[in-house]
Amino acid sequence: MRCNNCGSEVTKSSKFCAQCGNKVETKKVCCSNCGKEILDGVVFV
């Protein structure tokens, strides 16, 4: 994952970028049919 501000590599658990201090924003992925959030690691078959 990369910082939206400076492009540095950040971990998913980071709250702030270690390089620039920008708050790390995570994007939620939602189902286009029902709108519920899709959790990390979910695989569709």
Residue, then its C-alpha position, 0 to 999 in steps of 0.5 A: m500500500r502507498c501513501n496518498n500524499c508522498g507515495s512511500e510504502v506504508t503497511k495496512s496497519s499504519k495510521f500515519c505515513a512514516q515519511c511525511g506524517n500524512k494520515v493513511e486513508t484506507k478505501k473500503v470495497c463495497c458490494s455493487n449489488c447490496g452495498k455491504e463492505i467486502l472484507d480483506g481476504v474474501v474470495f468469490v467463486 
